[in-house]
Amino acid sequence: MTLRVLLACHAGQGVGLGHLMRSLVVARALRRRLGADVQLIIQSEPLRREDLAAFPHQFVAPDVDLGQALDTQRQAMAAEVIALDLHPQRPPADLATRLQQWRAAGCQLITVDGLLAHRPSLDLIFLPSFRFVPPPDLPAGAPIRFGWDCLLLEPLPEGHRRPEGREVLVLTGGSDATGLGRDWPGLLDQQLPEDARLHWVTGPFSPRPVLPAAPRIAAFEEHVAPAGLGPLMRQASFAVTVFGVSFFELLQHGVPTVVFSPYGGKDQPELDALRAEGLAWIARDHLDATQQLARLMADAPAAAALSQRAQARLGRPGGDHLADAIAQLTRSTCPRAS
């Protein structure tokens, strides 16, 4: 009998694409490993993405009740599993009541990356993170899984190797929420080696960057809302990025990377842990990141060591791990939270 799974996530302006990209990784893993019937609900302005065409999906406008949309689709497809990857600031107002109703209807309930306060009503909390410090008020309930094998990344093609060269990939997130595109392109052009070939990705919700009119470096190419970052990552020799899902994809690809968080101190514990493991060079801000990238491009042994350590650390795909956990739940080998 085909397992029916309903996935829900946020995307769009101010949110970016991280939740959606993880949900697509999960959807593909569920289909690949379990042969599941997977449908998606995305609370966002409509997006044009080729990878979404592989699954039945619908967009829910940001001002529409996501809880009601989920319940309507749950009943329509007779979903057995509901998995939520929601922005922490935007859960449905009546989520607690909805979770109780869905449990009573026999659904297995899973959250990805959060909703810890609802732990008593869930069957599994899957954190796509290599570290987790339980908050002091964490309630009892569903098991919590995290670790390097929980990162929700797409499996790499067989035989992938980091290319040598001077191709530099620059990522600012799906919406460039802090306006890095205003001055960072010019700084990179001024400070990187002249033989650098820079690839700037403008996300689907980002304002257009201010690019140098006559670049000093060998090449400066803008990629506007590409369908996926995989091809750019596979050709990248170096990268500099804001902290987020795409950073871990770069590690998986073995790209020597400089990373920073422009979002205050919220990511500092993770960045400190990454520095301790020697998986990337950690910068304070985009100014420091530019200087560090220039030094990294001049230090071939350091770049090779970063690449090797990163690829060794990221092994089994997290999507497979979550699919197997869902299979366990539906076989009732994992007790329901109480």
C-alpha positions, 0 to 999 in steps of 0.5 A: 500500500502506498504511503501518503505524505503531505509536506508543508513549508514556507518560502518567499520574501523575507523567508528565502528558499531554505525550507522549500529546498529541504522539503524537496530533498525530503520529497525525493527521498520519500519517493526514492526509498519508500515509493511514497505519494508525496504532495506539497503545500507551500505558503508563498507567492507562486514560484516557477521551479522545474523541480517542483513539477515532479510533485503535486503541489499548491501555493498558499498566499501569505495572508491565507490560513495555512492550517485550514489549507493543510487540513483540507488537503489532508482530508482530500489525499487521506494523508497518513503523515504530515511533515512541517518545515515552517518558518519559526515566526510564521506558524498557523495561529491555531497550530496546537489545535490542528495538531491535536485534530490530526493526531486524533485522525491517525496522522503521524506528525513530524516537524523539521527544524523547530516547533519544539514547544509542540513536542508533546503533540508530535511523533518526531522532531527532525533537526537538520543540524549538526548540533542541538542544545535543548532549551531549559523549558523543553517539554517531554514528548517526541524523539528528537534527531539531529547530527551530521547525518540529519542535514537535508542535502541532495546526494551528490553524483557519483565520482564528484571531485572538487575542480581546480581553478579560480571559479568563485561562487558568491551566495547571499541567500534567497532574498539577500535580507541584509542588502549585501548586493549594494556594496559587496560586489565592488569590494570583491572586485577590488580585493580578489586576485585578478584571475578570479572568475566570480559567479554572483547568485541573485536569489528569486526574492533578492533586489538586483545587486550593484555590479561593477561596470568594468570588472577588474577581475577576470570575469564577473557573472550574475546568475539570476534565480537559477533553478538549482545551485548544484551545477554552480557548486560542482564547478566552484573552486572556492565559495563565500556565503552567508550561513544557511542551507546552501553553506552545508551543500558547499561543504558536501561538494568539498568547496573551500568556503568562507562563511559568515552570518549577517543576522546578528549573533543567532548563528554564532554557536554553530559558527564556533563549532564549525571553526573548531572542526576546521570545516570552513573559514569563519568571518565576522562580516562580508568585509572580513569574508572578502579578505579571508577569501583572498587569503584562502585563494592564495593558500592551496594547501589550506584550501585542499585541507578544507575540502577533504575535511568537509567531504569526509564529515558529510556522509549519508544523506539526511533525506534517506535518514528521515525517510527511514525514520518515517518508515519506522513510525508508520510500522509502529515500531516507534512509540507515539509521543504522549 
